[in-house]
Amino acid sequence: MRYPFLLLVLCTSAFSSAQILNIDKTDTADYIHKAKWNYQLSAGLEIDQQQTTLYDATNTAEVMLQKYKNLFIFSGSYRFTYNGPANILNAGFVHLRYRYQYKNKFQPETYVQFQWDNKRGLMHRVVSFQGFTRILVLVFQ
């Protein structure tokens, strides 16, 4: 076998079912000393009159700060659907991540994520990680 590690990664990733956010984007520019902010905010509300009034709202926020070799990311989302006397959907997450030397293949990383989904049985939970992340780039020819 020529690439046993590649086979192991493909097999284990095929069976994984995590709810961790993938926030990686390819960034090939040089590190800059000046702070750079990126953000995206969105909100939506839909009201529909049926037998009772149905309210459906989605709110998201994503903020990223790059300062030389430091990268801070905040991401959050909240969605609810309310149908008169009952909640049909009440779910969301808040994610905070820090990376140092985020353009290297090996990078120290810390994140914490809080998730909830009251109507589908996901209990409130906190997921956290601290360690080194290996950015794996596969090139198929």
C-alpha positions as CSV (number, residue, x, y, z in Angstrom):
1,M,0.0,0.0,0.0
2,R,1.5,3.3,-1.1
3,Y,-0.5,5.7,1.1
4,P,-1.7,4.0,4.3
5,F,-2.2,7.3,6.1
6,L,-4.5,8.6,3.4
7,L,-6.5,5.4,3.5
8,L,-6.9,5.7,7.2
9,V,-8.0,9.3,7.0
10,L,-10.6,8.5,4.3
11,C,-12.0,5.5,6.2
12,T,-12.3,7.2,9.5
13,S,-13.8,10.4,8.1
14,A,-16.4,8.4,6.2
15,F,-17.9,7.2,9.5
16,S,-17.6,10.3,11.6
17,S,-20.7,12.2,12.5
18,A,-19.6,15.3,14.5
19,Q,-21.4,18.6,14.7
20,I,-18.2,20.7,14.9
21,L,-18.1,23.7,12.6
22,N,-15.6,23.7,9.7
23,I,-14.4,27.3,9.5
24,D,-11.2,26.7,7.4
25,K,-10.7,28.7,4.2
26,T,-7.6,28.8,2.1
27,D,-5.6,31.9,2.8
28,T,-2.3,32.3,0.9
29,A,-1.7,36.0,1.5
30,D,1.2,37.1,3.7
31,Y,0.6,37.9,7.4
32,I,-0.3,41.6,7.9
33,H,0.5,43.7,11.0
34,K,-2.6,45.8,10.7
35,A,-5.8,44.4,12.2
36,K,-8.3,43.1,9.6
37,W,-12.0,42.7,10.5
38,N,-14.5,40.6,8.5
39,Y,-18.1,40.2,9.6
40,Q,-21.4,39.0,8.3
41,L,-24.7,39.5,10.1
42,S,-28.1,38.3,9.0
43,A,-31.6,38.1,10.3
44,G,-34.8,36.9,8.9
45,L,-38.4,36.7,10.1
46,E,-41.3,35.0,8.3
47,I,-44.9,35.2,9.6
48,D,-47.5,32.9,8.1
49,Q,-51.2,32.8,9.0
50,Q,-52.7,29.3,9.0
51,Q,-55.0,28.0,11.7
52,T,-52.7,29.8,14.1
53,T,-50.0,32.3,13.3
54,L,-46.6,30.7,12.5
55,Y,-43.4,32.7,13.3
56,D,-40.1,31.5,11.9
57,A,-36.9,33.5,12.6
58,T,-33.3,32.9,11.8
59,N,-30.4,35.0,13.1
60,T,-26.7,34.5,12.3
61,A,-23.5,36.4,13.2
62,E,-19.9,35.7,12.1
63,V,-17.0,38.0,13.1
64,M,-13.3,37.4,12.4
65,L,-10.3,39.4,13.5
66,Q,-6.9,38.8,12.0
67,K,-4.0,40.5,13.7
68,Y,-0.6,39.5,12.4
69,K,-0.3,35.8,13.3
70,N,-3.4,35.7,15.5
71,L,-6.9,34.8,14.3
72,F,-10.0,35.1,16.4
73,I,-13.4,33.8,15.1
74,F,-16.8,34.2,16.6
75,S,-19.8,32.5,15.0
76,G,-23.3,32.2,16.3
77,S,-26.7,31.2,15.0
78,Y,-30.2,31.0,16.5
79,R,-33.4,29.7,14.9
80,F,-36.9,29.3,16.3
81,T,-40.3,28.4,14.9
82,Y,-43.2,29.3,17.1
83,N,-46.8,28.1,16.3
84,G,-49.3,29.7,18.6
85,P,-49.0,27.9,21.9
86,A,-46.1,25.6,21.0
87,N,-42.4,25.9,20.0
88,I,-41.7,23.7,17.0
89,L,-38.0,24.6,16.7
90,N,-35.6,26.2,19.1
91,A,-32.0,25.6,18.2
92,G,-28.6,27.4,17.8
93,F,-25.0,27.5,18.6
94,V,-22.2,29.9,19.7
95,H,-18.6,29.2,18.6
96,L,-15.4,31.0,19.6
97,R,-12.1,30.0,18.2
98,Y,-8.5,31.2,18.5
99,R,-5.6,30.2,16.2
100,Y,-1.9,31.3,16.3
101,Q,0.2,31.1,13.1
102,Y,-3.0,30.1,11.3
103,K,-1.3,29.8,7.9
104,N,1.1,27.1,8.9
105,K,0.3,23.4,8.4
106,F,0.6,22.7,12.1
107,Q,-1.1,25.4,14.2
108,P,-2.0,25.7,17.9
109,E,-5.8,26.1,18.2
110,T,-8.3,26.5,20.9
111,Y,-12.1,26.6,20.6
112,V,-15.2,26.3,22.6
113,Q,-18.7,25.7,21.2
114,F,-22.1,25.7,22.9
115,Q,-25.1,24.1,21.2
116,W,-28.7,23.6,21.9
117,D,-31.8,22.1,20.2
118,N,-34.6,21.9,22.7
119,K,-37.2,20.3,20.4
120,R,-35.2,17.6,18.7
121,G,-33.6,16.1,21.8
122,L,-30.1,17.6,21.8
123,M,-29.3,18.6,25.3
124,H,-27.4,21.8,25.9
125,R,-23.8,20.9,25.5
126,V,-20.3,22.4,25.4
127,V,-17.6,21.1,23.2
128,S,-14.0,22.4,23.6
129,F,-10.6,21.6,22.2
130,Q,-7.1,22.8,22.8
131,G,-4.1,21.5,20.9
132,F,-2.4,21.3,17.5
133,T,-4.4,21.1,14.4
134,R,-2.9,19.6,11.2
135,I,-4.2,21.1,8.0
136,L,-4.3,18.3,5.5
137,V,-4.4,19.2,1.8
138,L,-5.1,16.5,-0.6
139,V,-4.3,17.0,-4.3
140,F,-5.7,14.5,-6.7
141,Q,-4.1,14.3,-10.2
